[in-house]
Structure formats: C-alpha cells, structure tokens
Amino acid sequence: MKTLPELFQKNDDWRRQIELDSPGFFKTLENQQSPRFLWIGCADSRVPANQIVGLMPGELFVHRNVANLVNHTDLNLLSVLQFAVDVLKVEHIMVVGHYGCGGVRAAMEDQPHGLIDNWLRQVRELYLRNRKTLAELPDDGARLDRMCELNVTRQVINVANTTVVQEAWRREQPLTIHGWIYSIADGRLSDLDLGVQTNQELRGLEADSYAS
C-alpha cells in the first residue's frame, strides 16, 4: 500500500510537466550528470537549492546540512566534495547560508540544545570571538544576520583549506569558491564577495576574517 499518496501524485504531475517542457529529458539525464556547480547549503526546508538558482536536475550537485558547515572531520561532506571536484570536475563551489538560520541562532544562545551543540561547536566559537563586535549592532535580528554572514565566510575558508581543494589548485584545475547568502523573506540570493580561486586570495580572506 502506498503511503503519502499526495506526494506520489505530485511526483507524477512534476515528471509529466518536465516531459512536456523538455521531451526526452529523463532519458538524457539517465546517461550522465555533468554539473558545473557544487552547492553547500543549509538543510532548512525553505532553502531549495535548484529552485533558487533556476537549475534543472543534473545541473547542480548539492550537499546540505544544519547551518551549511564544512567540518574537516565530516566524511560525508568531504566525500561529496572529492567526488564533485575530482570526478565531476565542477568549476564552482558555492557555500550558501541564509538569514535567520536556526542553527546559527542556536549557537548564539547561552543554553544547551542537546546533540546539535556538538555539530555547532565551530559556530559557537565563531560567535564568542565576535561577540563584542556583534553587541554593537542594534538588535538581535541584526546580530543573527551578521553571524549568518560571518559563518559563510568561515565555511568558505574551510572549503578552501581542504586537501581536496588544495590538491585541485596544485594541479591548476580551475576551481572557484563563492560565499553567498539567501533571504527567505524575499527570495533574494546575494553574493558576499568572498570568491577565492588561489591560495593568495585565500590568505587575504583569512587575514580579513581574523581582523574583524
């Protein structure tokens, strides 16, 4: 017996519409995937990667987790990254945060949240390092939004320092890492101007980050 029949109906509607718009789409998609982009984003259900940038299945390789983190001990993330860079040969990696991120908010709160606190440890440390500067902002909403931006910066640096990216740059493979942020309130995607494609640019970003 099928469960959640409404979702299967939506799937039928979706695939029929795709075939109407692009006859033979799924047959072509079945043969290969060749995305130029890797999206590292938040698991928040309100931030659908493909829809935000208007790309079809097969055009965007995606990894999502709570608060769009890049931890150097996360074998899931590292495996996705390695496959994207070494096998798919993506040219762009976008770290995409979003304003009002619940994971970032939890890391800023002075109370326990259970198991998730272990995952958010690096965000908590980033918050504590910037707490004095953040306190100068007018309200909690502004502080949270700024922390979401700071978190994207930190994760761009983390991606660039992985062995996967370092090896790609060493062999002169074209690869640029971007830092973007999404507003759930109006659907706008913004570039935080954090793009790096060399170690020289990375060191500059690191210097600016630690100076802030």
ChimeraX attribute file (.defattr): number of C-alpha atoms within 10 A of each C-alpha:
attribute: neighborCount
match mode: 1-to-1
recipient: residues
	/A:1	4
	/A:2	6
	/A:3	7
	/A:4	8
	/A:5	10
	/A:6	10
	/A:7	10
	/A:8	12
	/A:9	10
	/A:10	11
	/A:11	12
	/A:12	11
	/A:13	11
	/A:14	12
	/A:15	13
	/A:16	13
	/A:17	12
	/A:18	14
	/A:19	13
	/A:20	11
	/A:21	10
	/A:22	10
	/A:23	12
	/A:24	11
	/A:25	14
	/A:26	13
	/A:27	10
	/A:28	11
	/A:29	13
	/A:30	9
	/A:31	7
	/A:32	9
	/A:33	14
	/A:34	15
	/A:35	18
	/A:36	18
	/A:37	22
	/A:38	24
	/A:39	20
	/A:40	28
	/A:41	27
	/A:42	24
	/A:43	18
	/A:44	17
	/A:45	7
	/A:46	11
	/A:47	19
	/A:48	13
	/A:49	21
	/A:50	16
	/A:51	10
	/A:52	12
	/A:53	10
	/A:54	9
	/A:55	11
	/A:56	10
	/A:57	13
	/A:58	15
	/A:59	16
	/A:60	20
	/A:61	23
	/A:62	18
	/A:63	18
	/A:64	19
	/A:65	15
	/A:66	16
	/A:67	28
	/A:68	25
	/A:69	28
	/A:70	22
	/A:71	17
	/A:72	13
	/A:73	8
	/A:74	10
	/A:75	10
	/A:76	10
	/A:77	18
	/A:78	18
	/A:79	12
	/A:80	15
	/A:81	25
	/A:82	17
	/A:83	14
	/A:84	23
	/A:85	24
	/A:86	14
	/A:87	10
	/A:88	17
	/A:89	19
	/A:90	22
	/A:91	16
	/A:92	20
	/A:93	27
	/A:94	22
	/A:95	29
	/A:96	31
	/A:97	31
	/A:98	27
	/A:99	19
	/A:100	20
	/A:101	21
	/A:102	16
	/A:103	23
	/A:104	24
	/A:105	20
	/A:106	18
	/A:107	26
	/A:108	20
	/A:109	11
	/A:110	8
	/A:111	9
	/A:112	10
	/A:113	11
	/A:114	8
	/A:115	8
	/A:116	13
	/A:117	16
	/A:118	11
	/A:119	17
	/A:120	20
	/A:121	12
	/A:122	18
	/A:123	25
	/A:124	22
	/A:125	13
	/A:126	17
	/A:127	24
	/A:128	14
	/A:129	13
	/A:130	15
	/A:131	14
	/A:132	10
	/A:133	12
	/A:134	18
	/A:135	12
	/A:136	10
	/A:137	13
	/A:138	9
	/A:139	10
	/A:140	12
	/A:141	13
	/A:142	16
	/A:143	21
	/A:144	21
	/A:145	19
	/A:146	16
	/A:147	25
	/A:148	28
	/A:149	19
	/A:150	20
	/A:151	26
	/A:152	28
	/A:153	24
	/A:154	22
	/A:155	24
	/A:156	28
	/A:157	23
	/A:158	16
	/A:159	25
	/A:160	22
	/A:161	15
	/A:162	16
	/A:163	13
	/A:164	19
	/A:165	23
	/A:166	15
	/A:167	14
	/A:168	16
	/A:169	17
	/A:170	11
	/A:171	8
	/A:172	10
	/A:173	16
	/A:174	14
	/A:175	21
	/A:176	18
	/A:177	23
	/A:178	25
	/A:179	25
	/A:180	22
	/A:181	21
	/A:182	20
	/A:183	17
	/A:184	14
	/A:185	8
	/A:186	7
	/A:187	11
	/A:188	11
	/A:189	16
	/A:190	14
	/A:191	13
	/A:192	15
	/A:193	10
	/A:194	17
	/A:195	20
	/A:196	21
	/A:197	17
	/A:198	18
	/A:199	14
	/A:200	10
	/A:201	13
	/A:202	19
	/A:203	13
	/A:204	11
	/A:205	19
	/A:206	16
	/A:207	11
	/A:208	10
	/A:209	13
	/A:210	10
	/A:211	7
	/A:212	9
